Amino acid sequence: MLAFKLALRNLFGAGLRTWLTVIVLSFSYVIIIFQQGMLDGWNKQARRDMMHWELGGGQYWHTAYDPYDFFTIEDGRGPLAPELQSRVDQGQATDVLISQASIYPDGRLMSVLLKGIDPNQTILDMPTAPLVENITEIPALIGRRMAEAAKLRKGDVVTVRWRDANGTFDATEIKIVEVMKTNVGSIDMGQLWLPKSRLESMLGVENMTTYLVLKRGSNATDTVNGWVYRDHAYLMKELTEMIKMKSVGGSIMFLVLLALAWLAIFDTQVLSIFRRRKEIGTMIALGMTRQRVVRIFTLEGAMHGILAAAVAALYGAPLFIWMARSGWAMPEMTDDMGMAIAERIYPSYSLGLIAMTTAIVMLSVIVVSFIPARNITTFNPTDAIKGKTS
């Protein structure tokens, strides 16, 4: 208790020097929590949106399907295995057929992917109901990003050209019946969604599928008669890698800011020990052990971290609450990344994140405070009283 009182008195006795150190250290608390909260919020939002709009409960891919190989995508389709077809019939899954094509908006050429899906599906949150519209042209659903790139709007008619299963080129007109607004760019850019039956008729095939989307919460196995199961870990690998990359980049900034705080505390401790060497010598001469004096000075440094946490809570808590409610607006350039990035990211601040950050900063502050204080064990009381440290 005596060590705590002495440390507290000395801490506040330092005046402005103490508060400058505390403010710098509080920035470390706030920025670390803020940045990590943003990454956690983006991760949760992106995963949720991808599951609701694209991934469902996982997917079964045709063994020859490779979404990154544009030239062999026509080979990656075939009839569903009976057990997978039964899931579609029971409303537990929906199948998607993919084909390459080109469209000619205003005379311009654009390469696209035609994706056929059941208009009555309820597995994904995509607004596919308008695809049941009975019109002369083939109804098509596109995303907002695709509409902006192709300069298309709801109700527009555009020419599409494709190659059927026999290798013959054909062309017709499609009508944009709906422009969907989604955060998941991977079902938007360069894609037109058509009724699966109409796409099969265009290609001259029947009951062909490229991949199957399961209902969320469905059970699945690794392979089913030539169909490979892709779980969320596989399908979200790119997102996970990007989050890790952002975390590493943010860690560099954290270390720089934390290093500034460490330097401030270290210098404060060194200066305090140098200026108070007579006081230290007197305490040792009066019977206080060197280890106890070291604890007092280490406690002083640790209390910088405690005060910094309190100061960070004063201005950080309102900031975090406001950000969690209003979100952080993302620049328009993120639309072209192909990832699930919302217009606004809402940070996620968990108690675990706050506790872990506080513990890491506090532990580092204690270590940095102890390093210069341990030199007190070498003090000679007589020399210290005279103002010498050796």
Buried (B, 14 or more C-beta within 10 A) or exposed (E): EEBEEBBEEBBEEBEEBBBEBBBBBBBBBBBBBBBBBBBBBBBBBBBEBBBBBBBBBBBBBBEBBBEEEEEEBBEBBBBBBEEBBEBBEEEBBBBBBBBBBBBBBEEEEBEBBBBBBBBEBEBBBBBBBBBEEEEEBBBBBBBBBBBBBBEBEEEBBBEBEBBBBEEEEEEEEBBBBBBBEBBBBBBBBBBBBBBBBBBBBBBEBEEBBBBBBBBEEBEBEEEBEEBBBBEBEEBBEEBBEBBEEBBEEBBEEBEEBBEBBBEBBBEBBBEBBEEBBEBBBBBBEEEBEBEBBBBBBBBBBBBBBBBBBEBBBEEBEEEBEEBBEEBBEBEEEBBEBBBBBBEEBBBBBEEEBBEBBBEBBBEBBBBBBBBBBBBBEEBEBEEBBEEEBE
